[in-house]
Amino acid sequence: MEKIIKTLLGVWSLFLLCLLILSRSYDLYVIVGSSMKPTIHSQNTVIAEQDPDNFARRDIILFQPPGTTRLYAKRIIGLAGDRIKVNHHRIYVNDHQTVSPTSRTKKYDSFPLRLVPQHHLFVMGDNPKQSVDSRDFGPISQNTVEGRIVGVLQPWSQFRIFNK
């Protein structure tokens, strides 16, 4: 019985996925690189909501940084008006320590206070030693965001949908 339920859930999930993609508000991408490990691995296929109109801290987005032709996947740490800093390997947003998905296992190098300008986002990879992000190129314009990653589809062993 459990096997039948799992099969039905898989078929239902695939059906819903097809509907989302056909609605043209979602698209598939293959991630290259290890900057988002352990959340997203290189060669994972992800589904992303196209042209999101609002952003939240902890969202994982796809964007094109200035001077590049590649899309990057990073986590939003700060929104417009936020003050961001890292001190003693801890991330602070508006003077409050934030808990990142990898804060217990990954160490962030300290950097001084940075203010996120209007219509910009401060983004960082979950794997800080392997990530080129806002610590390097500064906050990104919201206009460069291509999509918000809502889940990992492939490989099936890593399938999951991210909570909003």
Residue, then its C-alpha position, 0 to 999 in steps of 0.5 A: m500500500e505504501k508503494i502505491i501511495k508513493t507512486l501516486l504522489g510521484v505521478w501527481s507531483l509530475f503532473l503539477l510540475c508540468l502544469l507549472i512549466l506550461s503556465r510559463s511562469y516557471d522554468l528549469y535550470v541546471i546549476v553549475g558550481s558548488s557555491m550553494k552546497p549543501t542546499i543545491h549541488s552542481q548539476n542539480t536541475v532546479i525549478a524557478e519562478q520567473d520574474p518574481d515581483n517581491f523578495a524575502r530574506r533566505d530566498i534563493i534567486l538566479f541573477q546575472p551579475p554585472g560584467t558576466t553572461r552566466l546566471y548565478a544562484k545565491r541566497i538573499i541575505g539582505l533587502a533594500g535598506d538593510r545593514i549587513k556585516v559579518n563578525h566572528h563568522r556570524i552574519y548580522v542583518n540590522d544588528h541581529q544575528t541571522v541563522s543561515p542554513t550552513s552557519r553551524t558548519k561553514k565559516y564566513d570571513s568578517f567584513p565591515l558594515r554594508l548598506v543595501p541601496q534601494h532596489h538592490l539585494f545582498v546575496m551570498g552562497d551557502n558555501p562561503k569559501q566557494s562563493v563569489d557573491s555580494r561580498d565581492f561584487g556588492p549588492i545586486s540590482q533587483n532588475t538582474v534577477e531572472g527567477r526565484i528557485v522553488g525546488v530541486l527536481q533532479p536527481w530524484s534522490q535530492f528532490r525537494i520544494f523550498n518553503k516560502 
